[in-house]
Amino acid sequence: MEAVLFGLHRDRDTNSVLTLLSDLNKVHRFVDLRAVESSLSDALSKMCNTNTLPILADEGVIYIGIESIRRHCRS
């Protein structure tokens, strides 16, 4: 199953994670929330109980924020 990264395309942290996933050849799909105020972004923040981006869903586990995602990818 592919990992899914949620974030904003113009965000520096999101772009760093996209580069990291590509460098690791990790199969992933990117979902651009387009704006912090979008309905998808609102739904995601309510499901994860946070407004922090990016968010990575991988193998049933949610990783919130760039540092959490980096630690997951290094393990």
CHARMM internal coordinates of N, CA and C (Angstrom, degrees):
IC EDIT
DIST 1 N 1 CA 1.4370
DIST 1 CA 1 C 1.5237
ANGL 1 N 1 CA 1 C 109.11
DIST 1 C 2 N 1.3143
ANGL 1 CA 1 C 2 N 116.41
DIHE 1 N 1 CA 1 C 2 N 136.93
DIST 2 N 2 CA 1.4541
ANGL 1 C 2 N 2 CA 119.75
DIHE 1 CA 1 C 2 N 2 CA -177.74
DIST 2 CA 2 C 1.5247
ANGL 2 N 2 CA 2 C 111.83
DIHE 1 C 2 N 2 CA 2 C -80.14
DIST 2 C 3 N 1.3020
ANGL 2 CA 2 C 3 N 115.24
DIHE 2 N 2 CA 2 C 3 N 149.90
DIST 3 N 3 CA 1.4556
ANGL 2 C 3 N 3 CA 121.06
DIHE 2 CA 2 C 3 N 3 CA 174.87
DIST 3 CA 3 C 1.5250
ANGL 3 N 3 CA 3 C 107.89
DIHE 2 C 3 N 3 CA 3 C -76.53
DIST 3 C 4 N 1.3315
ANGL 3 CA 3 C 4 N 116.15
DIHE 3 N 3 CA 3 C 4 N 153.22
DIST 4 N 4 CA 1.4620
ANGL 3 C 4 N 4 CA 121.01
DIHE 3 CA 3 C 4 N 4 CA 178.46
DIST 4 CA 4 C 1.5231
ANGL 4 N 4 CA 4 C 108.08
DIHE 3 C 4 N 4 CA 4 C -124.41
DIST 4 C 5 N 1.3231
ANGL 4 CA 4 C 5 N 114.81
DIHE 4 N 4 CA 4 C 5 N 124.91
DIST 5 N 5 CA 1.4591
ANGL 4 C 5 N 5 CA 121.23
DIHE 4 CA 4 C 5 N 5 CA 178.90
DIST 5 CA 5 C 1.5235
ANGL 5 N 5 CA 5 C 108.70
DIHE 4 C 5 N 5 CA 5 C -106.48
DIST 5 C 6 N 1.3280
ANGL 5 CA 5 C 6 N 115.93
DIHE 5 N 5 CA 5 C 6 N 125.42
DIST 6 N 6 CA 1.4507
ANGL 5 C 6 N 6 CA 122.38
DIHE 5 CA 5 C 6 N 6 CA 176.34
DIST 6 CA 6 C 1.5177
ANGL 6 N 6 CA 6 C 108.28
DIHE 5 C 6 N 6 CA 6 C -106.60
DIST 6 C 7 N 1.3197
ANGL 6 CA 6 C 7 N 116.41
DIHE 6 N 6 CA 6 C 7 N 131.49
DIST 7 N 7 CA 1.4548
ANGL 6 C 7 N 7 CA 119.65
DIHE 6 CA 6 C 7 N 7 CA 178.96
DIST 7 CA 7 C 1.5044
ANGL 7 N 7 CA 7 C 111.35
DIHE 6 C 7 N 7 CA 7 C -176.92
DIST 7 C 8 N 1.3140
ANGL 7 CA 7 C 8 N 114.97
DIHE 7 N 7 CA 7 C 8 N -170.72
DIST 8 N 8 CA 1.4540
ANGL 7 C 8 N 8 CA 122.36
DIHE 7 CA 7 C 8 N 8 CA 178.57
DIST 8 CA 8 C 1.5248
ANGL 8 N 8 CA 8 C 108.37
DIHE 7 C 8 N 8 CA 8 C -107.98
DIST 8 C 9 N 1.3113
ANGL 8 CA 8 C 9 N 116.97
DIHE 8 N 8 CA 8 C 9 N 126.69
DIST 9 N 9 CA 1.4586
ANGL 8 C 9 N 9 CA 121.27
DIHE 8 CA 8 C 9 N 9 CA -175.11
DIST 9 CA 9 C 1.5297
ANGL 9 N 9 CA 9 C 112.34
DIHE 8 C 9 N 9 CA 9 C -57.52
DIST 9 C 10 N 1.3043
ANGL 9 CA 9 C 10 N 117.39
DIHE 9 N 9 CA 9 C 10 N -33.17
DIST 10 N 10 CA 1.4690
ANGL 9 C 10 N 10 CA 120.32
DIHE 9 CA 9 C 10 N 10 CA -177.41
DIST 10 CA 10 C 1.5297
ANGL 10 N 10 CA 10 C 113.25
DIHE 9 C 10 N 10 CA 10 C -87.90
DIST 10 C 11 N 1.3284
ANGL 10 CA 10 C 11 N 117.85
DIHE 10 N 10 CA 10 C 11 N 2.64
DIST 11 N 11 CA 1.4604
ANGL 10 C 11 N 11 CA 122.93
DIHE 10 CA 10 C 11 N 11 CA -177.87
DIST 11 CA 11 C 1.5305
ANGL 11 N 11 CA 11 C 111.32
DIHE 10 C 11 N 11 CA 11 C -85.70
DIST 11 C 12 N 1.3220
ANGL 11 CA 11 C 12 N 116.88
DIHE 11 N 11 CA 11 C 12 N 134.55
DIST 12 N 12 CA 1.4655
ANGL 11 C 12 N 12 CA 122.19
DIHE 11 CA 11 C 12 N 12 CA -178.13
DIST 12 CA 12 C 1.5224
ANGL 12 N 12 CA 12 C 112.24
DIHE 11 C 12 N 12 CA 12 C -61.54
DIST 12 C 13 N 1.3457
ANGL 12 CA 12 C 13 N 117.95
DIHE 12 N 12 CA 12 C 13 N -45.26
DIST 13 N 13 CA 1.4656
ANGL 12 C 13 N 13 CA 120.78
DIHE 12 CA 12 C 13 N 13 CA -179.58
DIST 13 CA 13 C 1.5285
ANGL 13 N 13 CA 13 C 111.42
DIHE 12 C 13 N 13 CA 13 C -63.99
DIST 13 C 14 N 1.3132
ANGL 13 CA 13 C 14 N 116.49
DIHE 13 N 13 CA 13 C 14 N -41.54
DIST 14 N 14 CA 1.4714
ANGL 13 C 14 N 14 CA 119.97
DIHE 13 CA 13 C 14 N 14 CA 178.10
DIST 14 CA 14 C 1.5172
ANGL 14 N 14 CA 14 C 110.31
DIHE 13 C 14 N 14 CA 14 C -61.79
DIST 14 C 15 N 1.3167
ANGL 14 CA 14 C 15 N 117.57
DIHE 14 N 14 CA 14 C 15 N -43.84
DIST 15 N 15 CA 1.4628
ANGL 14 C 15 N 15 CA 120.70
DIHE 14 CA 14 C 15 N 15 CA 179.51
DIST 15 CA 15 C 1.5220
ANGL 15 N 15 CA 15 C 111.71
DIHE 14 C 15 N 15 CA 15 C -65.44
DIST 15 C 16 N 1.3361
ANGL 15 CA 15 C 16 N 117.66
DIHE 15 N 15 CA 15 C 16 N -35.12
DIST 16 N 16 CA 1.4630
ANGL 15 C 16 N 16 CA 120.94
DIHE 15 CA 15 C 16 N 16 CA 176.44
DIST 16 CA 16 C 1.5301
ANGL 16 N 16 CA 16 C 111.08
DIHE 15 C 16 N 16 CA 16 C -63.94
DIST 16 C 17 N 1.3284
ANGL 16 CA 16 C 17 N 116.49
DIHE 16 N 16 CA 16 C 17 N -42.17
DIST 17 N 17 CA 1.4643
ANGL 16 C 17 N 17 CA 120.25
DIHE 16 CA 16 C 17 N 17 CA 178.78
DIST 17 CA 17 C 1.5263
ANGL 17 N 17 CA 17 C 110.49
DIHE 16 C 17 N 17 CA 17 C -67.82
DIST 17 C 18 N 1.3222
ANGL 17 CA 17 C 18 N 117.53
DIHE 17 N 17 CA 17 C 18 N -39.98
DIST 18 N 18 CA 1.4721
ANGL 17 C 18 N 18 CA 119.92
DIHE 17 CA 17 C 18 N 18 CA 177.21
DIST 18 CA 18 C 1.5289
ANGL 18 N 18 CA 18 C 110.70
DIHE 17 C 18 N 18 CA 18 C -59.89
DIST 18 C 19 N 1.3164
ANGL 18 CA 18 C 19 N 116.61
DIHE 18 N 18 CA 18 C 19 N -41.66
DIST 19 N 19 CA 1.4652
ANGL 18 C 19 N 19 CA 120.64
DIHE 18 CA 18 C 19 N 19 CA 177.27
DIST 19 CA 19 C 1.5189
ANGL 19 N 19 CA 19 C 110.76
DIHE 18 C 19 N 19 CA 19 C -64.17
DIST 19 C 20 N 1.3304
ANGL 19 CA 19 C 20 N 117.11
DIHE 19 N 19 CA 19 C 20 N -44.00
DIST 20 N 20 CA 1.4623
ANGL 19 C 20 N 20 CA 121.88
DIHE 19 CA 19 C 20 N 20 CA 179.00
DIST 20 CA 20 C 1.5295
ANGL 20 N 20 CA 20 C 110.94
DIHE 19 C 20 N 20 CA 20 C -59.75
DIST 20 C 21 N 1.3147
ANGL 20 CA 20 C 21 N 117.22
DIHE 20 N 20 CA 20 C 21 N -47.72
DIST 21 N 21 CA 1.4692
ANGL 20 C 21 N 21 CA 120.75
DIHE 20 CA 20 C 21 N 21 CA -179.83
DIST 21 CA 21 C 1.5228
ANGL 21 N 21 CA 21 C 111.34
DIHE 20 C 21 N 21 CA 21 C -62.60
DIST 21 C 22 N 1.3175
ANGL 21 CA 21 C 22 N 116.58
DIHE 21 N 21 CA 21 C 22 N -40.63
DIST 22 N 22 CA 1.4721
ANGL 21 C 22 N 22 CA 120.28
DIHE 21 CA 21 C 22 N 22 CA 178.07
DIST 22 CA 22 C 1.5244
ANGL 22 N 22 CA 22 C 111.00
DIHE 21 C 22 N 22 CA 22 C -66.30
DIST 22 C 23 N 1.3445
ANGL 22 CA 22 C 23 N 117.11
DIHE 22 N 22 CA 22 C 23 N -43.27
DIST 23 N 23 CA 1.4651
ANGL 22 C 23 N 23 CA 120.86
DIHE 22 CA 22 C 23 N 23 CA 179.48
DIST 23 CA 23 C 1.5248
ANGL 23 N 23 CA 23 C 111.80
DIHE 22 C 23 N 23 CA 23 C -61.04
DIST 23 C 24 N 1.3422
ANGL 23 CA 23 C 24 N 116.36
DIHE 23 N 23 CA 23 C 24 N -33.59
DIST 24 N 24 CA 1.4630
ANGL 23 C 24 N 24 CA 121.27
DIHE 23 CA 23 C 24 N 24 CA -179.97
DIST 24 CA 24 C 1.5322
ANGL 24 N 24 CA 24 C 112.54
DIHE 23 C 24 N 24 CA 24 C -86.85
DIST 24 C 25 N 1.3234
ANGL 24 CA 24 C 25 N 115.87
DIHE 24 N 24 CA 24 C 25 N 0.64
DIST 25 N 25 CA 1.4739
ANGL 24 C 25 N 25 CA 121.80
DIHE 24 CA 24 C 25 N 25 CA -177.27
DIST 25 CA 25 C 1.5261
ANGL 25 N 25 CA 25 C 111.38
DIHE 24 C 25 N 25 CA 25 C 55.37
DIST 25 C 26 N 1.3277
ANGL 25 CA 25 C 26 N 115.85
DIHE 25 N 25 CA 25 C 26 N 35.67
DIST 26 N 26 CA 1.4644
ANGL 25 C 26 N 26 CA 121.21
DIHE 25 CA 25 C 26 N 26 CA 178.67
DIST 26 CA 26 C 1.5251
ANGL 26 N 26 CA 26 C 108.71
DIHE 25 C 26 N 26 CA 26 C -83.49
DIST 26 C 27 N 1.3129
ANGL 26 CA 26 C 27 N 115.84
DIHE 26 N 26 CA 26 C 27 N 125.23
DIST 27 N 27 CA 1.4581
ANGL 26 C 27 N 27 CA 120.53
DIHE 26 CA 26 C 27 N 27 CA 178.18
DIST 27 CA 27 C 1.5226
ANGL 27 N 27 CA 27 C 107.86
DIHE 26 C 27 N 27 CA 27 C -66.36
DIST 27 C 28 N 1.3137
ANGL 27 CA 27 C 28 N 116.26
DIHE 27 N 27 CA 27 C 28 N 124.51
DIST 28 N 28 CA 1.4534
ANGL 27 C 28 N 28 CA 120.39
DIHE 27 CA 27 C 28 N 28 CA -177.82
DIST 28 CA 28 C 1.5258
ANGL 28 N 28 CA 28 C 110.58
DIHE 27 C 28 N 28 CA 28 C -152.44
DIST 28 C 29 N 1.3088
ANGL 28 CA 28 C 29 N 113.42
DIHE 28 N 28 CA 28 C 29 N 162.64
DIST 29 N 29 CA 1.4609
ANGL 28 C 29 N 29 CA 121.12
DIHE 28 CA 28 C 29 N 29 CA 174.54
DIST 29 CA 29 C 1.5193
ANGL 29 N 29 CA 29 C 106.16
DIHE 28 C 29 N 29 CA 29 C -125.04
DIST 29 C 30 N 1.3182
ANGL 29 CA 29 C 30 N 116.63
DIHE 29 N 29 CA 29 C 30 N 138.47
DIST 30 N 30 CA 1.4563
ANGL 29 C 30 N 30 CA 121.26
DIHE 29 CA 29 C 30 N 30 CA 179.99
DIST 30 CA 30 C 1.5226
ANGL 30 N 30 CA 30 C 109.51
DIHE 29 C 30 N 30 CA 30 C -106.26
DIST 30 C 31 N 1.3213
ANGL 30 CA 30 C 31 N 115.85
DIHE 30 N 30 CA 30 C 31 N 129.62
DIST 31 N 31 CA 1.4550
ANGL 30 C 31 N 31 CA 121.84
DIHE 30 CA 30 C 31 N 31 CA 175.99
DIST 31 CA 31 C 1.5232
ANGL 31 N 31 CA 31 C 107.50
DIHE 30 C 31 N 31 CA 31 C -112.68
DIST 31 C 32 N 1.3346
ANGL 31 CA 31 C 32 N 115.35
DIHE 31 N 31 CA 31 C 32 N 109.51
DIST 32 N 32 CA 1.4617
ANGL 31 C 32 N 32 CA 120.93
DIHE 31 CA 31 C 32 N 32 CA 179.47
DIST 32 CA 32 C 1.5300
ANGL 32 N 32 CA 32 C 108.24
DIHE 31 C 32 N 32 CA 32 C -81.09
DIST 32 C 33 N 1.3231
ANGL 32 CA 32 C 33 N 116.15
DIHE 32 N 32 CA 32 C 33 N 117.99
DIST 33 N 33 CA 1.4586
ANGL 32 C 33 N 33 CA 120.70
DIHE 32 CA 32 C 33 N 33 CA -179.67
DIST 33 CA 33 C 1.5245
ANGL 33 N 33 CA 33 C 111.93
DIHE 32 C 33 N 33 CA 33 C -75.04
DIST 33 C 34 N 1.3040
ANGL 33 CA 33 C 34 N 117.34
DIHE 33 N 33 CA 33 C 34 N -10.29
DIST 34 N 34 CA 1.4622
ANGL 33 C 34 N 34 CA 126.82
DIHE 33 CA 33 C 34 N 34 CA 176.54
DIST 34 CA 34 C 1.5302
ANGL 34 N 34 CA 34 C 114.47
DIHE 33 C 34 N 34 CA 34 C 67.36
DIST 34 C 35 N 1.3157
ANGL 34 CA 34 C 35 N 118.37
DIHE 34 N 34 CA 34 C 35 N -40.28
DIST 35 N 35 CA 1.4604
ANGL 34 C 35 N 35 CA 121.74
DIHE 34 CA 34 C 35 N 35 CA 178.71
DIST 35 CA 35 C 1.5192
ANGL 35 N 35 CA 35 C 108.99
DIHE 34 C 35 N 35 CA 35 C -156.87
DIST 35 C 36 N 1.3122
ANGL 35 CA 35 C 36 N 115.80
DIHE 35 N 35 CA 35 C 36 N 149.30
DIST 36 N 36 CA 1.4559
ANGL 35 C 36 N 36 CA 120.37
DIHE 35 CA 35 C 36 N 36 CA 179.26
DIST 36 CA 36 C 1.5306
ANGL 36 N 36 CA 36 C 110.19
DIHE 35 C 36 N 36 CA 36 C -62.96
DIST 36 C 37 N 1.3199
ANGL 36 CA 36 C 37 N 117.04
DIHE 36 N 36 CA 36 C 37 N -26.75
DIST 37 N 37 CA 1.4583
ANGL 36 C 37 N 37 CA 122.19
DIHE 36 CA 36 C 37 N 37 CA -177.13
DIST 37 CA 37 C 1.5276
ANGL 37 N 37 CA 37 C 113.40
DIHE 36 C 37 N 37 CA 37 C -90.42
DIST 37 C 38 N 1.3246
ANGL 37 CA 37 C 38 N 119.15
DIHE 37 N 37 CA 37 C 38 N 3.36
DIST 38 N 38 CA 1.4688
ANGL 37 C 38 N 38 CA 120.79
DIHE 37 CA 37 C 38 N 38 CA -176.93
DIST 38 CA 38 C 1.5257
ANGL 38 N 38 CA 38 C 111.00
DIHE 37 C 38 N 38 CA 38 C -68.81
DIST 38 C 39 N 1.3143
ANGL 38 CA 38 C 39 N 115.82
DIHE 38 N 38 CA 38 C 39 N 158.86
DIST 39 N 39 CA 1.4664
ANGL 38 C 39 N 39 CA 120.07
DIHE 38 CA 38 C 39 N 39 CA 179.94
DIST 39 CA 39 C 1.5293
ANGL 39 N 39 CA 39 C 110.93
DIHE 38 C 39 N 39 CA 39 C -65.30
DIST 39 C 40 N 1.3293
ANGL 39 CA 39 C 40 N 117.59
DIHE 39 N 39 CA 39 C 40 N -35.48
DIST 40 N 40 CA 1.4659
ANGL 39 C 40 N 40 CA 121.03
DIHE 39 CA 39 C 40 N 40 CA 177.81
DIST 40 CA 40 C 1.5270
ANGL 40 N 40 CA 40 C 110.44
DIHE 39 C 40 N 40 CA 40 C -66.23
DIST 40 C 41 N 1.3126
ANGL 40 CA 40 C 41 N 116.44
DIHE 40 N 40 CA 40 C 41 N -42.20
DIST 41 N 41 CA 1.4626
ANGL 40 C 41 N 41 CA 120.77
DIHE 40 CA 40 C 41 N 41 CA 177.82
DIST 41 CA 41 C 1.5261
ANGL 41 N 41 CA 41 C 110.63
DIHE 40 C 41 N 41 CA 41 C -63.41
DIST 41 C 42 N 1.3126
ANGL 41 CA 41 C 42 N 116.82
DIHE 41 N 41 CA 41 C 42 N -40.45
DIST 42 N 42 CA 1.4628
ANGL 41 C 42 N 42 CA 121.61
DIHE 41 CA 41 C 42 N 42 CA 178.42
DIST 42 CA 42 C 1.5293
ANGL 42 N 42 CA 42 C 110.83
DIHE 41 C 42 N 42 CA 42 C -63.37
DIST 42 C 43 N 1.3175
ANGL 42 CA 42 C 43 N 116.98
DIHE 42 N 42 CA 42 C 43 N -45.04
DIST 43 N 43 CA 1.4699
ANGL 42 C 43 N 43 CA 121.14
DIHE 42 CA 42 C 43 N 43 CA 179.07
DIST 43 CA 43 C 1.5245
ANGL 43 N 43 CA 43 C 110.91
DIHE 42 C 43 N 43 CA 43 C -62.79
DIST 43 C 44 N 1.3361
ANGL 43 CA 43 C 44 N 116.94
DIHE 43 N 43 CA 43 C 44 N -43.51
DIST 44 N 44 CA 1.4606
ANGL 43 C 44 N 44 CA 121.55
DIHE 43 CA 43 C 44 N 44 CA 179.80
DIST 44 CA 44 C 1.5324
ANGL 44 N 44 CA 44 C 110.93
DIHE 43 C 44 N 44 CA 44 C -63.00
DIST 44 C 45 N 1.3301
ANGL 44 CA 44 C 45 N 116.83
DIHE 44 N 44 CA 44 C 45 N -42.63
DIST 45 N 45 CA 1.4667
ANGL 44 C 45 N 45 CA 119.68
DIHE 44 CA 44 C 45 N 45 CA -179.33
DIST 45 CA 45 C 1.5275
ANGL 45 N 45 CA 45 C 111.19
DIHE 44 C 45 N 45 CA 45 C -65.32
DIST 45 C 46 N 1.3201
ANGL 45 CA 45 C 46 N 117.31
DIHE 45 N 45 CA 45 C 46 N -33.26
DIST 46 N 46 CA 1.4636
ANGL 45 C 46 N 46 CA 120.24
DIHE 45 CA 45 C 46 N 46 CA 177.76
DIST 46 CA 46 C 1.5261
ANGL 46 N 46 CA 46 C 111.44
DIHE 45 C 46 N 46 CA 46 C -73.89
DIST 46 C 47 N 1.3190
ANGL 46 CA 46 C 47 N 117.48
DIHE 46 N 46 CA 46 C 47 N -37.74
DIST 47 N 47 CA 1.4663
ANGL 46 C 47 N 47 CA 120.40
DIHE 46 CA 46 C 47 N 47 CA 178.83
DIST 47 CA 47 C 1.5209
ANGL 47 N 47 CA 47 C 111.66
DIHE 46 C 47 N 47 CA 47 C -68.24
DIST 47 C 48 N 1.3363
ANGL 47 CA 47 C 48 N 116.58
DIHE 47 N 47 CA 47 C 48 N -38.16
DIST 48 N 48 CA 1.4700
ANGL 47 C 48 N 48 CA 120.80
DIHE 47 CA 47 C 48 N 48 CA -176.69
DIST 48 CA 48 C 1.5249
ANGL 48 N 48 CA 48 C 112.72
DIHE 47 C 48 N 48 CA 48 C -96.54
DIST 48 C 49 N 1.3238
ANGL 48 CA 48 C 49 N 116.56
DIHE 48 N 48 CA 48 C 49 N -5.85
DIST 49 N 49 CA 1.4553
ANGL 48 C 49 N 49 CA 122.39
DIHE 48 CA 48 C 49 N 49 CA 179.17
DIST 49 CA 49 C 1.5291
ANGL 49 N 49 CA 49 C 112.38
DIHE 48 C 49 N 49 CA 49 C 59.70
DIST 49 C 50 N 1.3255
ANGL 49 CA 49 C 50 N 115.87
DIHE 49 N 49 CA 49 C 50 N 37.67
DIST 50 N 50 CA 1.4619
ANGL 49 C 50 N 50 CA 121.13
DIHE 49 CA 49 C 50 N 50 CA 178.31
DIST 50 CA 50 C 1.5245
ANGL 50 N 50 CA 50 C 109.84
DIHE 49 C 50 N 50 CA 50 C -158.42
DIST 50 C 51 N 1.3285
ANGL 50 CA 50 C 51 N 115.60
DIHE 50 N 50 CA 50 C 51 N 155.42
DIST 51 N 51 CA 1.4653
ANGL 50 C 51 N 51 CA 121.37
DIHE 50 CA 50 C 51 N 51 CA 174.00
DIST 51 CA 51 C 1.5229
ANGL 51 N 51 CA 51 C 110.82
DIHE 50 C 51 N 51 CA 51 C -103.68
DIST 51 C 52 N 1.3267
ANGL 51 CA 51 C 52 N 117.24
DIHE 51 N 51 CA 51 C 52 N 3.14
DIST 52 N 52 CA 1.4605
ANGL 51 C 52 N 52 CA 122.06
DIHE 51 CA 51 C 52 N 52 CA -177.47
DIST 52 CA 52 C 1.5288
ANGL 52 N 52 CA 52 C 110.29
DIHE 51 C 52 N 52 CA 52 C -71.62
DIST 52 C 53 N 1.3197
ANGL 52 CA 52 C 53 N 115.45
DIHE 52 N 52 CA 52 C 53 N 133.97
DIST 53 N 53 CA 1.4656
ANGL 52 C 53 N 53 CA 122.26
DIHE 52 CA 52 C 53 N 53 CA 175.50
DIST 53 CA 53 C 1.5148
ANGL 53 N 53 CA 53 C 107.97
DIHE 52 C 53 N 53 CA 53 C -126.42
DIST 53 C 54 N 1.2962
ANGL 53 CA 53 C 54 N 119.54
DIHE 53 N 53 CA 53 C 54 N 155.30
DIST 54 N 54 CA 1.4603
ANGL 53 C 54 N 54 CA 128.68
DIHE 53 CA 53 C 54 N 54 CA -1.47
DIST 54 CA 54 C 1.5281
ANGL 54 N 54 CA 54 C 111.71
DIHE 53 C 54 N 54 CA 54 C -79.33
DIST 54 C 55 N 1.3310
ANGL 54 CA 54 C 55 N 114.11
DIHE 54 N 54 CA 54 C 55 N 166.72
DIST 55 N 55 CA 1.4561
ANGL 54 C 55 N 55 CA 122.25
DIHE 54 CA 54 C 55 N 55 CA 177.21
DIST 55 CA 55 C 1.5216
ANGL 55 N 55 CA 55 C 107.82
DIHE 54 C 55 N 55 CA 55 C -127.19
DIST 55 C 56 N 1.3329
ANGL 55 CA 55 C 56 N 115.77
DIHE 55 N 55 CA 55 C 56 N 130.95
DIST 56 N 56 CA 1.4615
ANGL 55 C 56 N 56 CA 121.64
DIHE 55 CA 55 C 56 N 56 CA 179.02
DIST 56 CA 56 C 1.5214
ANGL 56 N 56 CA 56 C 108.94
DIHE 55 C 56 N 56 CA 56 C -114.99
DIST 56 C 57 N 1.3180
ANGL 56 CA 56 C 57 N 116.37
DIHE 56 N 56 CA 56 C 57 N 127.70
DIST 57 N 57 CA 1.4676
ANGL 56 C 57 N 57 CA 121.91
DIHE 56 CA 56 C 57 N 57 CA 173.05
DIST 57 CA 57 C 1.5229
ANGL 57 N 57 CA 57 C 106.28
DIHE 56 C 57 N 57 CA 57 C -107.01
DIST 57 C 58 N 1.3349
ANGL 57 CA 57 C 58 N 116.78
DIHE 57 N 57 CA 57 C 58 N 118.05
DIST 58 N 58 CA 1.4570
ANGL 57 C 58 N 58 CA 121.25
DIHE 57 CA 57 C 58 N 58 CA -176.78
DIST 58 CA 58 C 1.5229
ANGL 58 N 58 CA 58 C 109.72
DIHE 57 C 58 N 58 CA 58 C -140.99
DIST 58 C 59 N 1.3027
ANGL 58 CA 58 C 59 N 115.79
DIHE 58 N 58 CA 58 C 59 N 119.70
DIST 59 N 59 CA 1.4675
ANGL 58 C 59 N 59 CA 123.02
DIHE 58 CA 58 C 59 N 59 CA 178.32
DIST 59 CA 59 C 1.5315
ANGL 59 N 59 CA 59 C 111.78
DIHE 58 C 59 N 59 CA 59 C 53.26
DIST 59 C 60 N 1.3246
ANGL 59 CA 59 C 60 N 116.56
DIHE 59 N 59 CA 59 C 60 N 42.33
DIST 60 N 60 CA 1.4519
ANGL 59 C 60 N 60 CA 121.47
DIHE 59 CA 59 C 60 N 60 CA 175.52
DIST 60 CA 60 C 1.5131
ANGL 60 N 60 CA 60 C 115.27
DIHE 59 C 60 N 60 CA 60 C 81.89
DIST 60 C 61 N 1.3248
ANGL 60 CA 60 C 61 N 117.65
DIHE 60 N 60 CA 60 C 61 N 4.14
DIST 61 N 61 CA 1.4631
ANGL 60 C 61 N 61 CA 121.81
DIHE 60 CA 60 C 61 N 61 CA -179.60
DIST 61 CA 61 C 1.5244
ANGL 61 N 61 CA 61 C 108.26
DIHE 60 C 61 N 61 CA 61 C -116.37
DIST 61 C 62 N 1.3315
ANGL 61 CA 61 C 62 N 115.82
DIHE 61 N 61 CA 61 C 62 N 140.08
DIST 62 N 62 CA 1.4594
ANGL 61 C 62 N 62 CA 121.94
DIHE 61 CA 61 C 62 N 62 CA 179.78
DIST 62 CA 62 C 1.5313
ANGL 62 N 62 CA 62 C 108.97
DIHE 61 C 62 N 62 CA 62 C -102.82
DIST 62 C 63 N 1.3300
ANGL 62 CA 62 C 63 N 115.97
DIHE 62 N 62 CA 62 C 63 N 129.24
DIST 63 N 63 CA 1.4654
ANGL 62 C 63 N 63 CA 122.38
DIHE 62 CA 62 C 63 N 63 CA 177.12
DIST 63 CA 63 C 1.5213
ANGL 63 N 63 CA 63 C 107.17
DIHE 62 C 63 N 63 CA 63 C -115.34
DIST 63 C 64 N 1.3199
ANGL 63 CA 63 C 64 N 116.34
DIHE 63 N 63 CA 63 C 64 N 123.69
DIST 64 N 64 CA 1.4506
ANGL 63 C 64 N 64 CA 121.61
DIHE 63 CA 63 C 64 N 64 CA -173.52
DIST 64 CA 64 C 1.5147
ANGL 64 N 64 CA 64 C 110.04
DIHE 63 C 64 N 64 CA 64 C -111.47
DIST 64 C 65 N 1.3177
ANGL 64 CA 64 C 65 N 115.53
DIHE 64 N 64 CA 64 C 65 N 123.86
DIST 65 N 65 CA 1.4569
ANGL 64 C 65 N 65 CA 121.67
DIHE 64 CA 64 C 65 N 65 CA 177.92
DIST 65 CA 65 C 1.5174
ANGL 65 N 65 CA 65 C 112.71
DIHE 64 C 65 N 65 CA 65 C 89.31
DIST 65 C 66 N 1.3043
ANGL 65 CA 65 C 66 N 114.98
DIHE 65 N 65 CA 65 C 66 N 158.11
DIST 66 N 66 CA 1.4624
ANGL 65 C 66 N 66 CA 121.28
DIHE 65 CA 65 C 66 N 66 CA -173.26
DIST 66 CA 66 C 1.5273
ANGL 66 N 66 CA 66 C 112.53
DIHE 65 C 66 N 66 CA 66 C -64.22
DIST 66 C 67 N 1.3299
ANGL 66 CA 66 C 67 N 118.35
DIHE 66 N 66 CA 66 C 67 N -40.51
DIST 67 N 67 CA 1.4692
ANGL 66 C 67 N 67 CA 119.54
DIHE 66 CA 66 C 67 N 67 CA -177.55
DIST 67 CA 67 C 1.5312
ANGL 67 N 67 CA 67 C 111.53
DIHE 66 C 67 N 67 CA 67 C -66.98
DIST 67 C 68 N 1.3141
ANGL 67 CA 67 C 68 N 116.74
DIHE 67 N 67 CA 67 C 68 N -41.49
DIST 68 N 68 CA 1.4650
ANGL 67 C 68 N 68 CA 120.63
DIHE 67 CA 67 C 68 N 68 CA 177.56
DIST 68 CA 68 C 1.5269
ANGL 68 N 68 CA 68 C 110.92
DIHE 67 C 68 N 68 CA 68 C -62.25
DIST 68 C 69 N 1.3093
ANGL 68 CA 68 C 69 N 115.84
DIHE 68 N 68 CA 68 C 69 N -40.64
DIST 69 N 69 CA 1.4757
ANGL 68 C 69 N 69 CA 120.38
DIHE 68 CA 68 C 69 N 69 CA 179.65
DIST 69 CA 69 C 1.5175
ANGL 69 N 69 CA 69 C 110.38
DIHE 68 C 69 N 69 CA 69 C -68.40
DIST 69 C 70 N 1.3230
ANGL 69 CA 69 C 70 N 117.89
DIHE 69 N 69 CA 69 C 70 N -41.09
DIST 70 N 70 CA 1.4721
ANGL 69 C 70 N 70 CA 120.76
DIHE 69 CA 69 C 70 N 70 CA 177.96
DIST 70 CA 70 C 1.5225
ANGL 70 N 70 CA 70 C 111.26
DIHE 69 C 70 N 70 CA 70 C -61.71
DIST 70 C 71 N 1.3341
ANGL 70 CA 70 C 71 N 117.36
DIHE 70 N 70 CA 70 C 71 N -44.74
DIST 71 N 71 CA 1.4662
ANGL 70 C 71 N 71 CA 120.50
DIHE 70 CA 70 C 71 N 71 CA 178.70
DIST 71 CA 71 C 1.5213
ANGL 71 N 71 CA 71 C 110.29
DIHE 70 C 71 N 71 CA 71 C -60.50
DIST 71 C 72 N 1.3149
ANGL 71 CA 71 C 72 N 117.47
DIHE 71 N 71 CA 71 C 72 N -42.99
DIST 72 N 72 CA 1.4673
ANGL 71 C 72 N 72 CA 121.12
DIHE 71 CA 71 C 72 N 72 CA 178.74
DIST 72 CA 72 C 1.5273
ANGL 72 N 72 CA 72 C 111.17
DIHE 71 C 72 N 72 CA 72 C -61.33
DIST 72 C 73 N 1.3105
ANGL 72 CA 72 C 73 N 116.51
DIHE 72 N 72 CA 72 C 73 N -44.05
DIST 73 N 73 CA 1.4701
ANGL 72 C 73 N 73 CA 120.53
DIHE 72 CA 72 C 73 N 73 CA -177.04
DIST 73 CA 73 C 1.5252
ANGL 73 N 73 CA 73 C 111.90
DIHE 72 C 73 N 73 CA 73 C -69.64
DIST 73 C 74 N 1.3233
ANGL 73 CA 73 C 74 N 117.77
DIHE 73 N 73 CA 73 C 74 N -28.34
DIST 74 N 74 CA 1.4680
ANGL 73 C 74 N 74 CA 121.11
DIHE 73 CA 73 C 74 N 74 CA 179.79
DIST 74 CA 74 C 1.5230
ANGL 74 N 74 CA 74 C 112.53
DIHE 73 C 74 N 74 CA 74 C -79.48
DIST 74 C 75 N 1.3279
ANGL 74 CA 74 C 75 N 116.40
DIHE 74 N 74 CA 74 C 75 N -18.73
DIST 75 N 75 CA 1.4712
ANGL 74 C 75 N 75 CA 119.04
DIHE 74 CA 74 C 75 N 75 CA -177.57
DIST 75 CA 75 C 1.5178
ANGL 75 N 75 CA 75 C 111.80
DIHE 74 C 75 N 75 CA 75 C -82.49
END
COOR INIT
IC SEED 1 N 1 CA 1 C
IC BUILD
